[in-house]
Amino acid sequence: MTPDDRSTPPLLAARGLSFARNDEPVFGPLDFSVDAGEALLVQGGNGAGKTTLLRVLAGLLRADGGEVDIDGQRAHAARRARAIAYMGHLPGFKADLGALENLDFLCGLQGRRRNQIPVNALAIVGLAGYEDALARQLSAGQKKRLSLARLWLSPAPLWLLDEPYANLDLEGIELVNRMIQAHLRSGGAALVTTHGAYAAPPVRTRMLALAAAGMTSTDGAGVEASA
């Protein structure tokens, strides 16, 4: 599809996006977009800028150049807050609150997906029975599942997922894939960082490959997931 063929703008579009640290380029300039119903797989080794890119898109870091649009409009702070759900390496929970208390608190701050409630989200990610377990008592894999429950509850259409398969067993990896599939079927989109193609959601996917100083390649080819 060419830009002239679009009836609606991409959910996320970046043009000339770049970031430097201590005057050393980390990535960019980058041009890419992701449509509703699509995933963008961001690949690259350590130091390639994958995490930094997602933090820039989420508004946690300021880009040194370029523009980011969401739904065809400039991505100011309020629009990012409504449209983006970011899952990074750190869990982002209150250590001395229970799993359910943490989700209730976050839903109060960020809202929640229609027809979804925290206790059901815990069951979906395999944490039924852990409602009262303190976040600090959970294993690394359980904390990742709690982060996935928070992600599932978010009403934001755009997911930014930094190494979502880390600390998960094969069952957990399948859980991530099912969640991404369901999110894309509902009209959402996802950016997923990974070290290698062995971990990638089985959905319509494009590729963005990063090297230490910027983009090396993009690939418009993808696969359509089965139901």
N, C-alpha and C positions, 0 to 999 in steps of 0.2 A: 504494500500500500504506500503510495506517495503522499506527501503532505497535502497535495491538492485534492486527493481523494477522500480526505477525512470529513465526515459529517460532524464529528465532535472532536475536541482537542484531546491529546493524551492526558491520562490522569496525572502523570509527572513528566516534565520535560526539562532538560538541562542544556544550556548552550554556553560553550566557552568556559565551563566551570573549572576552576583551578584553586589549589591550596598550597601554601608554602609554610615551612616551619624554620625559623631562624634564617630566612632568606634562601633556604634550600627547597626546591620544588618537591612536593610529595606526590601530587598527581595533577594532570591537566596540561592543556585545556581539553575538556571532555564535552562531547555532544552525544546525548542519548535521550531516549524516552521510553516510557512503559505505559501501555494501554490498560484499561479495565479488562479483566479476564486474562491477564498476561503476567508472567514472572520474568524478571531480569536477573540472571545469575552472574554475580560479580566474582571473578576468579583472580587469584594472584597469590604469590608467596608472602611470607612475613616481610613487612616493610613496604609492601606495594601500595598501601593506602586504602585498603578495603574498609577498615573500621573508621578511618578518618572521613572517607567519602560519605558513609552513612550518617556520621555525626554532623557533617556539613548539611546534608539534606534534611536532617531532623531539626536543624537550627541550633545545635549545641556548639558548633564552631562556625566562625564567620569565614566565608570564602574570600580568597584574595582577588578573584575575578569571575566574571560570568553571571548568568542568571538562572533562576529556578522558577518554573511555573507549575501550579497545581490547577488542574481543570482549566487551563488557558489563562489563568490570572497569576500575577506575581505572588510568590510564596512569602507573604509577610508572616509575622509570628503567630497571629491569631488564626490564620488559615492553616498553617502547619499544625497547630495544636488540635484543630478539628479534624484534619485529614490524615494525620500520620500517627501510627503506633510503632514505637521503636523498641526492639528487644536487643539489648547489648550483652556484653559478657558478664556484667555485674547484675545480680538479681533485682536490686532496687526495692527490697522489702524492709519493713520494720522487723528487726531481729526478734524482738520480744512480744510481737503480736502473733496470734495463730494464723494458719493458712487462710481460713475463712474471714477472719478479721481484716487481714491484709487486703483481700479482694473486695470486701465491703467498703473499706476506706478508699481504695483506688476508684471504685465505681462511683463513689460520692464525689470524687474530684473530677473524673474524666467522663462520666456517663457510662452507659453500657449498651451493648447490642440488643435490639428489640427481641423480646421473648427468650432472653437468656438471663439466668440468675447465677450468682457465685457458687452455690452448692452444686448445681448441675455441672458447671464448668469444671469443678474439682473432680467429679465423677468421670467426665469426658476424658480428662488427662490421666486418669488412673490414680487419683489421690482420694477416692472415697474412703472414709475412715480416718483421714488425716486433718479433718476440719479444725480441730483444736490443737494440733501439733504446732509448736512455736517454729517460726521460720528458721531460727538458728539451729534447731535440732534436725532439720532435714538434710539428707545427703545431697551431694552435688547434682545427681540426676533428679532427685525430687524437687530441688529448687528450680531446675530447668523446667520441670513439668508445671510447677506453680507459675513460672513466668509465661508458659504457654496458656495456662488458664486465664491469666490476666489479658493476654493477647486476644484470646477467643472472645472475651467479654467486651473488648474495645469496639466502639462503633466506627472507628476510623477506617476508611476504605483502602488506605495505602499502608502496607506492612513493610518495615525496614528490619530485616532479620540478620543479625551478625552471628555467623556460625551457629545456626539453630540446631544443628545435629550434634554439637559437642556435648559430652557427658551423658549421651543417651545410648541405650542398647538398641538392638534391631527393632524391637517393639516400639521404642520411643521414636526412632527414625520414621517408621511407618505412620506413627501418630502425627508427626510434623507434616508428612506428605499429605495425609488425609485432610488435615486442617487447611493447608494451602489450597488443595483442590476445592474444598468447600467454599473457601473465601473467594477464590477466583470465579466459581460458578455463581456466586451471589453478586458479582460485579466489582469485586475488589481487585487489587494488584499487589505484587510483592517484589521487593528487591532482596535477594538472598546472597550473602557472601559465603564462599567456601574455598578451601585450598585446592580441591580437585573435583572432577566431574563425577567421581564415584558417589558423591552425596548431592543429589539434585532432585527437586520435586518432579514427578512425572506429569507435567502440565505443559501448556504452550509456553516455550521458553526462548528467550534470546540471551546472548552472551556478551558480557563486557569484561575483557581481560586487561588487568592492570599490571604494569611493571613498576620498578622502583621510582621512575620519574614520570609515569603517565600511562596513558592508554596504549595498548599494543594492537588490539583488534576488537572488532565487534562482529557478531554473527547473527543474522536475522532468521536463521533456520531454527525450527523448534519441533516439538512433538505435541500432539493433542492427547491429553490424558483420557483414558477410558473412565466411565462412570464408576 
